[in-house]
Each structure stands twice: as structure tokens, then as C-alpha cells.
Amino acid sequence: MSRTGIEYFDEHILKDGFPDGSLILVAGEPGAGKTIFSATFIYNGAKKFGEKGIYISLAETKSEFYESMRQLEMDFEELEKEGLFKFVDLVTVSEETIEKEIELLMNEIVKFQPKRIVIDSISVFAQVLGAEKTRVFLHAMLGRFIKAYNSTALLIAEKPMGAEKIGYGVEEFVVDGVVILRYESFGEVTRRIMKIPKMRRRSVERPQYEYVITQNGIEFLAVPELKREEMEYTVEKITTGIEKLDEMLDGGIYKGANVLLVGMTGTGKTTFSLHFTIANALQGRKAVYLAFEEPVDQIIRAAKNYGMPIEEALNSNLKIFTWIPESKTPVYTFLKIREIIEEVKPEILVIDSLTALRQHMEEKELAKMIRYLNLLTKANRVTTYFTLNEETSFEVVPFTGASTMVDVIIGLKYQVKNGNIERKMAIVKARGSNHSRKIHRYEITDKGVEIYE
């Protein structure tokens, strides 16, 4: 077995990785991540399993390859010095010299005896050598070697953008497995999908898997799994940071619960969230505030305007992260949040706001991401606030994709009356709590949120 070293791929997609002695076709459009996936297979083979690898490139030079991989924290130069890796540069090979180069190449392979081989790309190889001679090379020469030495070879193939056909007659070669990396566009963003239509001696459970390319290389969406004990509510409650709201919630929020703050612009959702994060940070709980609409300095300034001790919180347990979700897929956003949770290990989390995510995602994609976040935060016992910028009537909560999954819903609204803004709030839902059923009036003052009967 040839594990890729990509944990989710080896554990959930192909159990134990690729079968030994296999020719695997890795096909996809330019930019889909074929080179990164194949290079990771070689790198992890050497680094994690001590297996030799050889990378045969007709696409980029050795220096270009080493530099681009170094940016993904894969140091192939180090592996080469350790005798675990060889790079073969065939970028400048011509039709006149290709057959001689193949002979030298096979001599090098037999001498080096790698367990892992990548040809990047077989499409260019077939262009130069021709389909028939490429077939002979793959089966009579390379194929014979990998069967004899129980090695695994990945053959990268270029697939024209949007085309179903792989191209250059490569699909006609008899390979043991096919991995297809492709783009799917929805809204403003492009999603990366892996499909495995063929893999001998392996069963693939799902028709496709979503992945992203980060500074860590290829990362797949791993859906969190909750054990029964993690799904049960704890009796411990924590503060909202607003005394009157704690009273309305019968003592605060259950630890690990998900809260949805929904209301129009100007109803104070961010202010409620700042009360929550700062108060808990000062009580010794690690807190994370994720902002998708405002920069860090603006959040700090808002807290100071309400007299909240945000500097003290930042110097103790509060961390603020901001990024713009535009052109980012739900998977990228989920993985980024998961990374923050794994690194910081917060007890408190604010995601402000779902509206910013919603503007760049399809509703069903956002609902799926919220479900995964719900599972992730509960598995890690993280009490979470989500904010949603939308009008609510207290009877009907918009965007049921979020409202059906959270434990607490707090509706916020305002109206202009006699030239004054009158704000009202209600706890629409609070699982397991004897919460207030009244509509309460509240104001945003220089001390933050003030709630009245």
C-alpha cells in the first residue's frame, strides 16, 4: 500500500492509500492541484515512510519545482541530499531525443529503485512521443518495473477546462486507477472537487470529495463526528456578559451551545457579541472573535466607545481574527475556522457575520457549512455566537438553515417612533432553558447594551 500521507485521503477516501504496483492517472484542469497532490505523495512517502521517490517533469525545471514546493513547506532539496529523492528534468527534450532519454530514464529508475514515481505530465509525454510509443513505455517498460518492485506511479494528465475528455489519448491507456481533480463554479467562487471513477482493489464510498489548496497543501473537508457524550448538554452555564440577558436566559447560556443573534443593521448584534467575548475572556476563558465585515481596529474602537475593557481582554484571553470571505469557498472558511479552534482551543467563539458569508455562497452551501461548524464547536465544547443581518418578526426567523441548527435564537429589531429609535428584543428559542417569553425593550448606550422590562 502507498499512503499519500494526507490523513483524510488515506483514512476516509482510499483506505490505506493507493494499491502497490499500480499506475494511477491524476487528471484535471490547469490549477486544480495535480502537481501539488502528486508532489505531496512523493514528499510524504520519503518524509513519513522513508520511501524513495522520483519526479519526472516535462512541465517545469528543477529550480522552479523546488521553489514552488518550498512555499508549501515541502523541502525536496533536503530529501535529495538524504538520497530519498531524484528530480528528472525533461522540459527541453525533443522528439528526436525522446527515445534516447527514455532509455536513460529507465536505467536511472532501475538503479535508484524508487517506491514512488510521478510523471508530470503524461499528456506532454504523449504529445512528444506519440500515443502508441507512450503506451509501450507505460506498459512494457514502466509498468513492468512497478510490478516487479511493487512501486506506485502517478501519471499527471492535463484535462482541458470544462471538457469531459482527458485528452491526448491518455484515457485509452489501461491504468489501475483514475483520480480526477476538477473545478465547479457556483456564484462568485470556484470549488475544487476530487472524483475517483476507477481504483482497482479499493472501494470508494462517495462520488466526490471537496478540497482546498492552502499553505499546508491539499486539505479535504473532514466532517466532524460527535460521540453521544459530546452531544449531551452540560448543566454548566456561562454569562452572556449582560446581566439582564443572563436573567432572561435562566442563568446564562449552556456551555457548548450555539446562539444566533438575528436583526437588522443597527440593532447591536456586534455590541451583544463584544459583551459576550470580553466578559468571558476576563473570567479566564479563551475567546475568539471572527469578523468578516469589520477590521480589527474598528472592533476595538467600538468596544472602547462602550467603555468595555477590551485592551485587558486582548492582553489575557481574547484573540480577534478578520478576513474577507469574498471568493472563498465554504470549505476554505470551515477549514480556516477549524484551524483557529485547533490552535487557540477557545471556549468562546463569535462569528460575525453569517450575512457576509451568505453574500458569496449559495444558501445550501452556507447551511452545510453551518451544520459542520455546529458539529465542530459542540465536539470541542465551544460556546458560539453567530450573527445574522436580517429583519425578524420574533415569530418567523429567516434563513432556517441556521435557525434549525442553533440552540438559542435572540431576535433584535427596532422602529422609529416619534422621531426616536425604539429597540426591542426577544428570546425566540432556548433549548433546555426556562427562558423569558416576553418582548423586552433595550438601548445601546455608552455602556453598551441596557435591557429593560
C-alpha positions in Angstrom: 0.0 0.0 0.0 1.2 3.5 -0.8 -0.4 6.0 1.6 -0.3 9.6 0.5 0.3 11.0 4.0 -2.8 13.2 3.6 -4.7 11.9 6.6 -8.2 12.3 5.4 -7.5 10.8 2.0 -5.8 7.7 3.5 -8.4 7.2 6.2 -11.7 8.1 4.5 -11.3 8.2 0.7 -8.8 5.4 -0.1 -8.3 3.2 2.9 -4.6 2.7 3.3 -3.8 4.8 0.1 -3.0 3.5 -3.4 -2.5 -0.2 -4.1 1.2 -1.1 -4.5 2.2 -1.9 -8.1 -0.3 0.5 -9.6 -0.4 3.0 -12.4 -2.6 5.9 -11.3 -3.9 8.6 -13.7 -4.3 12.0 -12.0 -6.2 14.2 -14.4 -7.6 17.7 -14.2 -7.7 21.3 -15.4 -4.8 23.6 -15.0 -4.6 24.9 -11.4 -6.7 22.1 -10.0 -3.8 20.9 -7.8 -2.5 17.9 -9.7 1.2 18.8 -9.2 0.7 19.6 -5.5 -1.2 16.4 -4.9 1.4 14.2 -6.7 4.3 16.1 -5.1 2.7 15.6 -1.7 2.5 11.8 -2.5 6.3 11.8 -3.2 7.3 14.0 -0.3 5.2 12.3 2.4 6.4 8.9 1.1 10.0 9.9 1.8 9.4 12.1 4.9 6.9 9.9 6.7 7.5 6.4 5.4 11.2 6.5 4.3 10.3 5.5 0.7 12.4 6.7 -2.3 10.6 8.9 -4.9 11.4 10.2 -8.4 9.7 13.1 -10.1 9.9 13.2 -13.9 8.9 16.6 -15.2 8.1 17.8 -18.7 6.4 20.9 -17.2 8.9 22.8 -15.1 12.5 22.9 -14.3 14.1 21.6 -11.1 14.7 25.0 -9.6 11.1 26.1 -10.4 9.7 22.9 -8.8 11.8 23.2 -5.7 10.9 26.8 -5.2 7.1 26.3 -5.6 7.1 23.3 -3.3 9.2 25.1 -0.7 6.3 27.7 -0.5 4.1 24.7 0.6 6.7 23.8 3.2 8.0 20.8 1.2 11.8 20.8 1.1 12.7 18.4 -1.8 16.3 19.6 -1.8 16.7 18.2 1.7 15.3 14.9 0.6 17.6 14.8 -2.4 20.6 15.3 -0.1 19.4 12.4 2.1 19.2 10.1 -1.0 15.5 9.8 -0.9 14.5 11.8 -3.9 15.5 12.5 -7.5 14.2 15.1 -9.9 14.5 14.3 -13.7 14.1 17.4 -15.9 12.8 16.6 -19.4 11.4 20.1 -20.1 13.7 20.7 -23.1 13.5 17.2 -24.5 12.7 17.0 -28.3 11.0 14.4 -30.5 14.5 13.5 -31.9 16.0 12.7 -28.5 13.0 11.5 -26.5 13.6 7.7 -27.1 17.2 8.0 -26.0 16.1 10.0 -22.9 13.6 7.3 -22.1 16.3 4.6 -22.2 18.4 6.8 -19.8 15.4 7.4 -17.7 14.6 3.7 -17.2 18.3 3.0 -16.4 18.1 5.7 -13.7 14.8 4.3 -12.3 16.2 0.7 -12.2 19.3 2.0 -10.5 17.5 4.2 -8.0 14.7 1.7 -7.3 12.0 4.2 -6.2 8.8 3.1 -4.5 7.0 6.2 -5.8 7.2 7.7 -9.3 5.4 10.8 -10.8 5.4 11.8 -14.5 4.3 15.4 -15.0 2.7 15.3 -17.4 1.9 12.2 -19.4 -0.1 14.5 -21.7 3.1 16.3 -22.8 4.9 13.0 -22.9 2.3 11.6 -25.4 2.5 14.7 -27.5 6.2 14.3 -27.9 6.4 10.6 -28.1 3.1 9.8 -29.7 0.2 7.7 -28.3 1.4 4.3 -29.4 5.0 4.7 -28.1 3.7 6.2 -24.9 1.5 3.1 -24.4 4.5 0.8 -25.0 6.6 2.9 -22.5 3.9 2.7 -19.8 3.2 -1.0 -20.0 6.3 -2.7 -21.4 8.9 -0.5 -19.5 7.5 1.5 -16.6 4.6 -0.9 -15.9 6.9 -3.9 -15.8 9.2 -2.1 -13.3 6.4 -1.0 -10.9 5.0 -4.6 -10.8 8.5 -6.1 -10.2 9.3 -3.6 -7.4 5.8 -3.1 -6.0 6.1 0.6 -6.7 3.3 3.1 -7.5 3.4 5.6 -10.3 1.2 8.7 -10.7 0.7 9.9 -14.2 -0.4 13.6 -14.4 -2.7 14.3 -17.3 -4.0 17.7 -18.5 -7.7 18.0 -18.9 -9.0 20.9 -21.0 -11.1 23.4 -18.9 -14.7 22.3 -18.9 -14.1 19.2 -21.1 -15.1 15.7 -20.2 -12.4 14.1 -22.3 -8.9 13.9 -20.7 -7.2 14.4 -24.0 -4.2 13.2 -26.0 -5.5 9.6 -26.0 -4.3 9.2 -22.4 -7.8 7.9 -21.4 -7.2 4.9 -23.7 -4.3 3.6 -21.6 -5.1 0.8 -19.3 -4.4 2.2 -15.8 -5.2 0.7 -12.4 -6.9 3.9 -11.1 -8.1 7.3 -12.1 -8.2 10.4 -9.9 -9.9 13.4 -11.4 -9.5 16.9 -10.0 -11.9 19.5 -11.3 -13.5 22.9 -10.8 -17.2 23.6 -10.1 -18.3 27.2 -10.1 -21.2 28.5 -8.0 -21.9 32.1 -7.5 -18.6 34.1 -7.3 -16.4 31.2 -6.2 -14.9 28.1 -7.6 -15.0 24.8 -5.7 -12.4 22.1 -6.1 -13.8 18.5 -6.4 -12.0 15.2 -6.4 -13.6 12.2 -8.2 -12.3 8.6 -8.3 -14.2 6.8 -11.0 -11.8 3.8 -11.0 -9.5 2.2 -8.5 -8.6 -1.4 -8.5 -8.6 -3.3 -5.2 -10.2 -0.3 -3.4 -13.8 0.8 -2.8 -14.6 4.5 -2.8 -17.7 5.3 -0.7 -18.7 8.7 -2.1 -18.9 10.0 -5.7 -16.8 13.1 -4.9 -14.8 14.9 -2.2 -14.3 18.6 -1.8 -10.8 20.0 -1.1 -8.9 23.3 -1.0 -5.3 24.2 -1.5 -3.8 26.0 1.4 -0.3 26.8 2.7 -0.4 23.2 4.0 -1.1 21.8 0.6 -4.2 19.7 -0.2 -6.8 19.7 2.5 -10.1 17.9 2.4 -13.4 18.7 4.2 -13.5 16.4 7.2 -17.0 16.3 8.7 -16.8 16.3 12.5 -18.3 13.3 14.2 -19.9 13.6 17.5 -20.0 10.9 20.2 -23.1 10.6 22.3 -21.5 12.1 25.4 -20.4 15.2 23.3 -24.0 15.7 22.1 -25.4 15.8 25.6 -25.8 19.2 27.2 -23.8 20.2 30.2 -25.5 21.8 33.2 -22.8 24.4 33.3 -23.9 27.8 32.1 -21.8 30.8 31.2 -22.5 34.5 31.0 -23.7 36.5 28.0 -21.8 39.4 29.5 -25.1 41.2 30.1 -26.7 40.6 33.5 -30.3 41.2 32.4 -29.9 38.8 29.4 -28.4 36.1 31.7 -31.5 36.5 33.9 -33.8 36.2 30.8 -31.9 33.0 29.8 -32.5 31.5 33.3 -28.8 31.9 34.3 -26.9 32.3 31.1 -26.0 30.1 28.1 -25.3 26.4 28.4 -21.6 25.7 27.7 -21.1 24.4 24.2 -24.4 25.9 22.9 -24.8 27.7 19.6 -26.5 31.1 19.7 -28.0 33.0 16.7 -28.3 36.8 17.0 -30.6 38.0 14.2 -31.6 41.5 13.5 -31.4 44.5 11.1 -28.3 46.7 10.7 -28.1 49.0 13.8 -29.8 46.6 16.2 -26.5 46.0 18.1 -25.5 42.4 17.2 -21.8 43.3 17.3 -22.3 45.0 20.7 -24.0 41.9 22.2 -21.2 39.8 20.8 -18.5 42.1 22.3 -20.2 41.9 25.7 -20.1 38.1 25.4 -16.5 37.7 24.4 -14.9 40.3 26.6 -16.8 39.2 29.8 -15.8 35.6 29.3 -12.2 36.4 28.4 -11.9 38.4 31.7 -13.4 35.4 33.6 -10.5 33.3 32.3 -12.0 31.7 29.2 -10.1 31.7 25.9 -12.2 33.7 23.4 -12.0 34.2 19.7 -13.8 36.9 17.7 -14.0 36.3 13.9 -15.1 39.3 11.9 -15.9 39.1 8.2 -17.2 42.7 7.8 -15.1 45.0 10.0 -11.3 45.4 10.5 -9.7 44.7 14.0 -9.2 48.4 14.8 -12.8 49.2 14.2 -13.9 46.4 16.6 -11.5 47.6 19.3 -12.7 51.2 18.8 -16.4 50.1 19.1 -15.7 48.3 22.4 -13.8 51.2 23.8 -16.7 53.6 22.9 -18.9 51.4 25.1 -16.4 51.5 28.0 -15.6 47.8 27.6 -12.2 46.7 28.9 -11.1 45.2 25.5 -7.4 46.0 26.0 -7.4 44.0 29.2 -9.2 41.1 27.4 -6.7 41.2 24.5 -3.8 41.1 26.9 -5.3 38.0 28.6 -7.6 35.6 26.7 -9.2 37.3 23.7 -8.0 37.0 20.1 -9.6 38.8 17.1 -9.3 37.4 13.5 -10.6 39.1 10.4 -10.7 38.2 6.7 -12.9 38.9 3.8 -14.8 35.8 2.7 -15.3 37.0 -0.9 -14.2 34.3 -3.5 -13.6 31.8 -0.7 -15.5 28.5 -0.7 -17.5 27.2 2.3 -14.8 24.5 2.7 -12.0 27.1 2.9 -13.9 29.1 5.5 -14.7 26.0 7.5 -11.1 24.7 7.4 -9.8 28.2 8.4 -12.2 28.3 11.4 -11.2 24.7 12.4 -7.5 25.6 12.2 -8.1 28.5 14.6 -10.1 26.3 17.0 -7.4 23.7 17.0 -4.6 26.2 17.5 -6.3 28.6 20.1 -8.6 26.0 21.8 -11.2 28.6 22.7 -14.2 28.1 24.9 -15.9 31.2 23.4 -16.3 31.9 19.7 -18.1 34.7 17.8 -18.7 34.5 14.0 -19.7 38.0 12.8 -21.5 37.6 10.5 -23.2 34.9 8.5 -24.5 37.7 6.3 -21.0 38.3 4.9 -20.6 34.6 4.1 -24.1 34.5 2.7 -23.4 37.1 0.1 -20.7 34.9 -1.5 -22.2 31.4 -1.1 -25.3 29.6 -2.2 -27.8 29.1 0.6 -27.5 25.3 0.7 -23.7 25.6 0.8 -23.8 28.0 3.7 -26.3 25.8 5.5 -24.0 22.8 5.1 -21.1 24.8 6.4 -23.1 26.0 9.5 -24.0 22.4 10.2 -20.3 21.4 10.1 -19.4 24.3 12.4 -22.2 23.3 14.7 -20.7 19.8 15.0 -17.2 21.1 15.3 -18.0 23.6 18.1 -20.0 21.1 20.0 -17.3 18.4 19.7 -14.9 21.0 21.2 -17.4 22.4 23.7 -17.1 25.9 22.3 -20.0 28.3 23.1 -20.6 30.1 19.9 -22.4 33.3 18.8 -23.5 33.6 15.1 -24.8 37.0 13.9 -27.2 37.4 11.0 -28.2 40.7 9.5 -31.8 40.3 8.6 -35.2 41.6 9.7 -37.1 39.4 12.1 -40.7 39.5 13.4 -40.0 37.4 16.5 -42.5 34.8 15.1 -40.6 33.9 11.9 -36.9 33.6 11.9 -35.3 33.9 8.4 -32.7 31.6 7.0 -33.9 28.3 8.5 -30.6 26.7 7.5 -29.1 28.4 10.6 -32.1 28.7 12.9 -33.0 25.0 12.9 -29.4 24.0 14.0 -28.7 26.5 16.8 -29.7 26.1 20.4 -30.6 29.7 21.2 -32.1 32.4 18.9 -32.2 36.0 20.1 -34.2 38.3 17.8 -33.4 42.0 17.7 -35.4 44.8 15.9 -36.1 48.5 16.0 -38.6 51.0 14.8 -38.7 54.8 14.6 -41.4 56.2 16.9 -42.0 59.9 17.4 -38.6 60.7 15.9 -36.8 58.3 18.2 -35.4 54.8 17.7 -37.1 52.2 19.8 -35.3 48.8 20.1 -36.9 45.6 21.1 -35.7 42.0 21.6 -37.0 38.6 22.4 -35.6 35.1 23.1 -37.2 33.2 20.3 -35.7 29.9 21.3 -33.5 28.5 24.1 -33.3 24.7 24.3 -33.4 23.3 27.8 -34.0 26.7 29.5 -36.9 28.3 31.2 -36.3 31.5 29.3 -38.2 34.7 29.2 -41.1 34.7 26.8 -41.5 38.5 26.9 -40.5 41.1 24.4 -38.1 43.4 26.1 -37.0 47.0 25.3 -33.3 47.7 25.1 -30.9 50.5 24.3 -27.4 50.9 23.0 -25.8 53.3 25.5 -22.2 54.5 26.2 -22.0 51.4 28.5 -23.2 49.0 25.7 -26.4 47.1 25.9 -29.0 48.1 28.5 -32.1 45.8 28.7 -35.4 46.8 30.3 -38.6 45.1 31.2 
